[in-house]
Amino acid sequence: VWVTAAGERERGNKFNEALHALLSIYLEHADDVLMAMEQITGTAIPELLSASKEESSASWPTLHRQTFLVFYKVLMVELDKSA
């Protein structure tokens, strides 16, 4: 999890843009894109759904309720590329 100098969780548009870029790069360079996507959708998202409102996924700490849309957008773009 990225935190500010004050120790608070990083938030905002710049954080979301950076997360979008990093996740896109990760999936672009994954040996098996669909397997990487399955790891996120099969493990990380269920962890998030069972976590409390302020917690994040245990296996993907950058995935929390505020960043779910970023993950969703990147996954849909990569899925479209794989089709």
Secondary structure by P-SEA (a helix, b strand, c coil): ccccccccccccaaaaaaaaaaaaaaaaacccaaaaaaaaaacaaaaaaaccccccccccccccccaaaaaaaaaaaaaaaac
